[in-house]
Amino acid sequence: MKIDLNDRAVLFTGADNRVTASAKQALVANGASVIDDTAVPDLLIVSFPLVPCADIQLEPLVSKARSVAQAMGTGSRIVFILSAIAAMPMRRYPEYSTQMAAALAAMRVLAMEHGPKVLVNALGLGLLGEPEEAGDAAMLSHVPQGRAATRDEVIAPLLFLCDPLNSYTTGQILSVDGGWSAGYGRNF
């Protein structure tokens, strides 16, 4: 996917992983410039832990997104990178499911607070890579696609959420999980 992000500044905050590294490369390849915390970005990417874990520092990331959103100009974007578990809890990870759901709710509140000036959305990732960069291997038995996602398959939807031509989507989670969140036959 090719989009025009010329003259757009992007700031990354949160978990630093292969997904955020690929996101940086893709956004720069499409004309964005990565900035540090000293300037107000046009795009804010907020990355949460993508593999199940118990200790997520939710509040600092949400506070950062809120303070940046208040300073952003019209047409700005915030994208939360979450696990698909945010929208479909996994019984074997109750704490992580709760934290991801809280991050999703926070994203939606930010969308309500800062629209129409700032569009705020989330990317919900299922099983990605081998070894897992996102998700849990147990997800695979419930993925209609029958395989883990590639990073390219995750980055294209991220670019859609950042695209200036996407001017009406806000408060949504775009699940990139091969159909895992369709929810059939859950037994885990």
Solvent accessible surface area in square Angstrom, and as a share of the most:
residue,aa,sasa,rsa
1,M,118,0.53
2,K,156,0.66
3,I,12,0.06
4,D,92,0.48
5,L,0,0.00
6,N,96,0.49
7,D,145,0.75
8,R,57,0.21
9,A,19,0.15
10,V,0,0.00
11,L,10,0.05
12,F,33,0.14
13,T,29,0.17
14,G,39,0.38
15,A,31,0.24
16,D,121,0.63
17,N,44,0.23
18,R,129,0.47
19,V,1,0.01
20,T,4,0.02
21,A,51,0.39
22,S,15,0.10
23,A,0,0.00
24,K,66,0.28
25,Q,135,0.60
26,A,17,0.13
27,L,0,0.00
28,V,78,0.45
29,A,73,0.57
30,N,12,0.06
31,G,30,0.29
32,A,6,0.04
33,S,61,0.40
34,V,68,0.39
35,I,43,0.22
36,D,88,0.46
37,D,92,0.48
38,T,123,0.72
39,A,54,0.42
40,V,82,0.47
41,P,3,0.02
42,D,44,0.23
43,L,0,0.00
44,L,0,0.00
45,I,1,0.00
46,V,0,0.00
47,S,1,0.00
48,F,0,0.00
49,P,35,0.22
50,L,6,0.03
51,V,64,0.37
52,P,29,0.18
53,C,49,0.29
54,A,76,0.59
55,D,109,0.56
56,I,14,0.07
57,Q,110,0.49
58,L,34,0.17
59,E,109,0.49
60,P,78,0.49
61,L,23,0.12
62,V,8,0.05
63,S,50,0.32
64,K,52,0.22
65,A,0,0.00
66,R,70,0.26
67,S,60,0.39
68,V,14,0.08
69,A,0,0.00
70,Q,116,0.52
71,A,59,0.46
72,M,3,0.01
73,G,42,0.41
74,T,122,0.71
75,G,28,0.27
76,S,3,0.02
77,R,10,0.04
78,I,1,0.00
79,V,2,0.01
80,F,0,0.00
81,I,0,0.00
82,L,0,0.00
83,S,0,0.00
84,A,0,0.00
85,I,1,0.00
86,A,6,0.04
87,A,46,0.36
88,M,51,0.23
89,P,89,0.56
90,M,2,0.01
91,R,180,0.66
92,R,125,0.45
93,Y,55,0.21
94,P,92,0.58
95,E,102,0.46
96,Y,3,0.01
97,S,9,0.06
98,T,85,0.50
99,Q,45,0.20
100,M,0,0.00
101,A,46,0.36
102,A,38,0.30
103,A,0,0.00
104,L,11,0.05
105,A,55,0.43
106,A,16,0.13
107,M,0,0.00
108,R,99,0.36
109,V,57,0.32
110,L,0,0.00
111,A,8,0.06
112,M,148,0.66
113,E,90,0.40
114,H,23,0.10
115,G,33,0.31
116,P,129,0.81
117,K,65,0.27
118,V,0,0.00
119,L,17,0.08
120,V,0,0.00
121,N,1,0.01
122,A,0,0.00
123,L,0,0.00
124,G,0,0.00
125,L,0,0.00
126,G,1,0.01
127,L,13,0.06
128,L,2,0.01
129,G,19,0.19
130,E,168,0.75
131,P,99,0.62
132,E,69,0.31
133,E,30,0.13
134,A,0,0.00
135,G,2,0.02
136,D,19,0.10
137,A,58,0.45
138,A,28,0.22
139,M,0,0.00
140,L,72,0.36
141,S,88,0.57
142,H,16,0.07
143,V,9,0.05
144,P,82,0.51
145,Q,114,0.51
146,G,52,0.50
147,R,109,0.40
148,A,26,0.21
149,A,19,0.15
150,T,71,0.41
151,R,89,0.32
152,D,118,0.61
153,E,67,0.30
154,V,1,0.00
155,I,13,0.07
156,A,36,0.28
157,P,27,0.17
158,L,1,0.00
159,L,7,0.04
160,F,82,0.34
161,L,3,0.01
162,C,0,0.00
163,D,15,0.08
164,P,40,0.25
165,L,160,0.80
166,N,14,0.07
167,S,82,0.53
168,Y,202,0.77
169,T,38,0.22
170,T,47,0.28
171,G,11,0.10
172,Q,95,0.42
173,I,30,0.15
174,L,66,0.33
175,S,43,0.28
176,V,23,0.13
177,D,11,0.06
178,G,30,0.29
179,G,28,0.26
180,W,0,0.00
181,S,31,0.20
182,A,82,0.63
183,G,26,0.25
184,Y,105,0.40
185,G,57,0.54
186,R,60,0.22
187,N,117,0.60
188,F,32,0.13
